[in-house]
Structures are given as structure tokens and as C-alpha cells.
Amino acid sequence: MTKLGRILMAAALPFGGGVAAAKPERPVPAIERVLIISIDGLRPDRLLLADTPVLHRLIREGSYSFWAQTTAYAITLPSHVSMLTGVNPRKHKIEWNVDLPLKEPVYPAYPTVFEMARRAGYRTALVAGKSKFEPLARPGTLDAVRMPAQDEKDDAHVAAEAARVIRELRPDLLFVHFPAVDLSGHDFGWGSAEQLGRIARADAHVGELLAALRAAGLADATLVLVTSDHGGQGRTHDAYDPRSRFIPWIAHGPGVRPGYDLTQQEELQIRTEDTCATVCHVLGLSLLPYFDGKPVLAAFGPAPAP
């Protein structure tokens, strides 16, 4: 059996089985669900320079920072696990970045946001373009998983699978990972013409997901968070290098301050762990005392007076 088949069987539980009957009260009632989109390897300045009309619209209509920080590791798997558990890699213990030939699967030492949401009665799903994401697919925490047997260099398949999940499952929490920007950075270099082209394609695929939400009648009730796991320089990304550590963080949806640059909040430094905490906040889940992240509350509410 392929790895993909094994993961899908582990996650294929009856919808709603073993979870709470009533969802929690939410602080922003208009936000009923969350879509997290991670564009692997997306350095903020590359986003701004590439042909990205969809992301530019989300920025104009939402709250954003181009100075958010990923983990000090600045590599894919540990950083994504921090994004989705709210804790740093030393805590969650997923400190490698390859498919390991393990006899038994290893999962984070702390629950993912999928597990927390599913316990509260939400439907959860993950669509990823890299096979190394298996540690995020603990059995019983996801209603749907789509993951390749090997890395997908083309984001189109990821977008098509995510759109299908939106149509068929209508998840309350969906995480989508686009791999191609990172892969093109390693192949051609960060900031290369080839990578800028991949960023433009990723932007179009984000538009496909937004269109799928509209077609399903879910767009007006969805908080969309767009971010990344790391940037890069040359053909790599290194721990502690600022060109690797700074990532975009964009929030768009009901109750989000429109056109608001979050760096106007002098004391606010957004970290990748804040993504998990923000999702917990808007879905009415507990903000657990061990979290290293905090909800980005400044992204919500009316636009401040000029």
C-alpha cells in the first residue's frame, strides 16, 4: 500500500465521530471556518515583486505583516509543525526535515490545531504537497488528508485536491500547503525569474481556492490566513539568517481590519506560532498555557482612525 493510501485510511473516520456535538462560542461570530494557506519558501519581498494580484487584493482588504518570523530553524517540517501546534520545535520534538524510515510514525509532542478543533466538533482537513508532512496527520485528528507519495513540484494538483475537499467536505478548518516556490528556490535560486514565475502561479492557485469557497457559499464566513514557513537566499535557507526567517502573514475575512499594516502596532512581533493561537481564538478553542504563540488580536475589529 502506498504512503498516501495508508494516511488516507488512518484519517478516514466517520464525520463527527467521537467529537463534541456543539461547537464553542466564537468571539467573531461571522467567522465560522478557517483556511490556512502556506506557500512554502515565500519571502515577503518576492511576494510583492511577483505578479500576485490575488495576494495583493487580500493585503488591500485585510490585515498583514511582511515582518512575521518563522522559527529559528527556518526549515519546512519543524516550522510548519510550530505553525500548527503553537509551540517551538524544542517542545514539539519534530526537529528533522526529511522522510525518515521509521518503524512507527512519530507525531508532535503537543496536539495540532486539527486535534484541538476536531475535539470541539469541527471538521478538519489537510492538503500538502510534500510527503514529509505525515507527522501532522495523527490518526483521528483529520477528516480528510491529501498528501503525495513524493514531493509535488506542481502546485496545480494541490489546488485541485484542496478545491475538491472544499466542495465535498466543507471543512471548518483546512490547511493547504503549496510546495513549488520552495522547490524552485532550491533549483534556481531565491529571487530568480523562475521562482517569481512560481510565485505568480501560486497566486493563481490561491485564487482557485477562494473561488471554490465562493462556489460552496462559504467565502463570507471564512477567515483566510496566508503565510509561509521560511524565506531563503541563494539556493538554500539557513537558520537565523533574516532572509530565511522573515515570512508574510496575511489575514482576510469577516471581522478583519481592512488594509491594515500590523507593524503599526509597535510592540507586536508576529511569530509563526501565532497562527495556531489565532485559529484557536477565532474558533473559540482554549488558548493553552504552554503555547509559545499568541492570537494576533490587532488583526480584528474596525479599521483605526487615520
C-alpha positions in Angstrom: 0.0 0.0 0.0 1.3 3.5 -0.8 2.0 6.0 1.8 -0.9 8.1 0.6 -3.2 5.2 0.9 -2.1 4.5 4.4 -2.5 8.1 5.6 -6.0 8.3 4.0 -7.1 5.1 5.7 -5.9 6.4 9.0 -7.7 9.6 8.7 -10.9 8.3 7.1 -13.2 8.4 10.1 -16.9 9.0 10.1 -17.6 12.7 10.1 -18.4 13.9 13.6 -17.5 10.5 15.1 -16.1 10.9 18.7 -16.3 14.7 18.7 -18.4 17.2 20.6 -22.0 17.7 19.4 -21.9 21.6 19.8 -19.2 23.9 18.6 -17.8 26.5 21.0 -18.9 30.1 21.1 -16.7 32.2 18.8 -15.5 35.8 19.6 -16.1 36.8 16.0 -19.4 35.1 15.2 -19.2 35.8 11.5 -16.1 33.7 11.2 -17.4 30.1 11.0 -14.3 28.4 9.5 -10.6 29.0 8.7 -8.5 28.3 5.6 -4.7 28.4 6.3 -2.6 28.6 3.1 1.2 28.1 3.4 3.2 29.0 0.3 6.5 27.2 1.1 9.6 29.3 0.8 7.7 32.6 0.1 10.0 35.5 1.1 7.9 38.7 1.6 9.8 40.9 -0.9 9.4 38.2 -3.6 5.6 38.2 -3.0 5.5 42.0 -3.5 7.6 41.9 -6.7 6.0 38.9 -8.4 2.7 39.1 -10.4 0.4 38.4 -7.4 -3.0 40.2 -7.9 -4.9 37.8 -5.7 -2.5 38.2 -2.7 -2.3 41.9 -3.3 -6.1 42.1 -3.1 -6.1 40.1 0.2 -3.5 42.5 1.5 -5.5 45.6 0.5 -8.7 44.2 2.1 -7.1 42.5 5.1 -4.5 42.9 7.9 -0.9 41.9 7.2 2.7 42.0 8.1 5.8 41.3 5.9 7.9 41.1 9.1 6.5 38.0 10.7 9.1 35.5 11.8 9.3 31.8 11.4 11.2 29.5 13.8 14.9 29.9 14.2 15.3 26.6 12.3 13.8 28.2 9.2 13.1 24.8 7.6 9.9 23.2 6.3 8.8 20.5 8.7 9.7 21.9 12.1 8.4 25.4 11.1 5.1 24.0 9.9 4.6 21.9 13.0 5.2 25.1 15.1 2.7 26.9 12.9 0.1 24.2 13.6 0.8 23.4 17.3 1.6 26.9 18.6 4.9 25.7 20.2 8.6 25.9 19.2 10.4 22.9 17.8 12.2 22.1 21.0 8.8 21.5 22.6 7.0 19.6 19.8 10.2 17.5 19.1 9.8 17.4 15.3 13.2 18.7 14.5 14.0 16.9 11.3 13.1 17.8 7.7 13.1 14.6 5.7 11.0 11.4 5.3 12.6 9.1 7.9 12.4 5.3 7.6 10.6 4.9 10.9 9.2 1.6 12.0 6.4 3.5 13.8 5.1 7.0 12.9 6.2 9.9 15.2 3.8 12.7 16.0 4.4 16.1 17.7 4.7 16.1 21.5 1.8 18.6 21.6 -1.6 18.4 19.9 -2.0 20.1 16.5 -4.7 22.6 15.9 -6.5 19.9 13.9 -6.8 17.7 17.0 -8.0 20.7 19.2 -10.6 21.7 16.6 -11.9 18.2 16.0 -12.4 17.6 19.7 -14.6 20.7 19.7 -16.8 19.4 16.9 -15.1 21.0 13.8 -14.4 19.2 10.6 -10.7 19.3 9.7 -8.6 18.6 6.6 -5.0 18.9 5.3 -3.8 19.0 1.7 0.0 19.1 1.4 2.4 19.0 -1.5 5.3 17.3 0.4 5.2 13.8 1.8 7.2 14.7 4.9 4.0 16.2 6.4 3.0 12.8 7.8 3.7 13.8 11.4 0.8 16.3 11.2 -1.7 13.5 10.2 -2.1 11.8 13.6 -5.0 9.3 13.1 -8.3 10.5 14.3 -7.5 14.2 14.1 -8.4 14.9 10.4 -11.5 14.2 8.4 -9.5 14.3 5.1 -5.9 14.1 4.2 -4.3 14.6 0.8 -0.6 14.1 0.6 1.7 12.8 -2.2 3.8 9.7 -2.1 6.7 12.1 -3.1 7.0 15.8 -3.4 4.7 17.5 -5.9 6.7 20.1 -8.0 3.5 21.5 -9.5 1.0 23.3 -7.2 -1.8 22.6 -9.6 -2.5 19.2 -8.1 -2.6 20.6 -4.6 -5.0 23.3 -5.6 -7.3 20.8 -7.4 -7.3 18.4 -4.4 -8.0 21.3 -1.9 -10.9 22.6 -4.1 -12.3 19.1 -4.1 -12.1 18.9 -0.3 -13.9 22.3 0.0 -16.7 21.1 -2.3 -17.1 17.6 -0.8 -16.3 18.1 2.9 -16.8 21.8 3.5 -14.3 21.7 6.4 -14.3 24.1 9.2 -10.5 24.1 9.3 -8.5 23.4 6.2 -4.7 23.7 5.8 -3.3 23.8 2.3 0.5 23.7 1.5 1.9 24.8 -1.8 5.5 23.4 -2.3 6.6 24.7 -5.7 8.0 28.2 -4.7 10.4 26.5 -2.3 11.4 23.8 -4.8 12.1 26.4 -7.4 14.2 28.3 -4.9 16.4 25.3 -4.4 16.6 24.6 -8.1 17.1 28.1 -9.5 17.6 30.4 -6.5 15.5 32.7 -4.3 14.5 35.8 -6.3 15.3 34.1 -9.7 13.0 34.7 -12.6 11.9 31.0 -12.4 10.9 31.4 -8.8 9.0 34.6 -9.5 7.1 32.7 -12.1 6.2 30.0 -9.5 5.0 32.7 -7.1 2.7 34.0 -9.8 1.3 30.5 -10.3 0.9 30.0 -6.6 -1.1 33.3 -6.5 -3.4 32.0 -9.2 -3.9 28.8 -7.2 -4.8 30.8 -4.1 -7.4 32.4 -6.4 -8.8 29.0 -7.3 -9.3 28.1 -3.6 -11.1 31.4 -3.0 -13.3 30.7 -6.0 -14.0 27.2 -4.5 -15.1 28.9 -1.3 -17.4 31.2 -3.1 -18.9 28.4 -5.2 -19.6 26.5 -2.0 -21.2 29.5 -0.4 -18.5 29.6 2.3 -16.4 32.7 1.4 -18.3 35.3 3.6 -17.8 33.1 6.7 -14.2 32.1 6.2 -11.1 33.6 7.7 -8.2 33.1 5.2 -4.7 33.2 6.6 -1.8 33.2 4.1 1.7 32.7 5.4 4.9 30.7 4.8 7.4 28.5 6.7 10.6 30.4 5.6 12.2 32.5 3.0 15.7 31.9 1.6 18.9 33.2 -0.1 21.0 31.7 -2.8 19.6 28.2 -3.3 19.0 27.5 0.4 17.6 28.7 3.6 19.6 28.8 6.8 18.8 29.0 10.5 19.0 32.5 12.0 19.5 34.2 8.5 17.0 37.1 8.3 16.4 36.3 4.6 15.2 32.9 5.7 13.4 33.9 8.9 11.0 36.7 7.7 7.7 35.5 6.3 4.4 37.1 5.2 1.4 36.9 7.4 -2.0 37.9 5.8 -5.4 37.7 7.4 -8.6 38.3 5.3 -12.2 37.7 6.1 -15.2 38.9 8.2 -14.2 41.0 11.2 -10.7 41.6 9.9 -9.4 45.2 9.8 -9.2 46.2 6.1 -5.9 47.5 4.6 -4.2 47.4 8.0 -0.4 47.0 8.3 0.1 45.3 11.6 3.6 46.8 12.0 1.7 49.9 13.2 1.4 48.0 16.5 4.8 48.9 17.9 5.0 46.0 20.4 3.6 43.4 18.0 6.0 40.9 16.6 4.2 38.1 14.8 5.7 34.6 15.0 4.7 31.5 13.2 3.3 30.0 16.4 0.8 32.8 16.5 -1.1 31.2 13.5 -2.2 28.3 15.7 -3.2 30.7 18.5 -5.1 32.9 16.2 -7.1 30.0 14.8 -7.8 28.8 18.3 -9.1 32.3 19.2 -11.4 32.7 16.3 -12.8 29.1 16.6 -13.5 29.6 20.3 -10.8 27.0 21.4 -8.8 27.3 24.5 -5.5 29.2 24.4 -3.4 26.7 26.2 -0.9 27.8 28.8 2.0 26.0 27.1 1.5 27.9 23.8 4.5 30.0 22.6 2.2 31.8 20.2 -0.5 34.4 20.9 -3.5 35.3 18.8 -3.0 38.3 16.6 -5.9 40.3 18.1 -4.8 43.5 16.3 -6.0 42.0 13.0 -9.6 42.1 14.1 -12.0 45.0 14.6 -12.8 48.1 12.6 -10.0 50.0 10.9 -8.4 52.5 13.3 -9.0 56.2 12.6 -6.3 57.8 10.4 
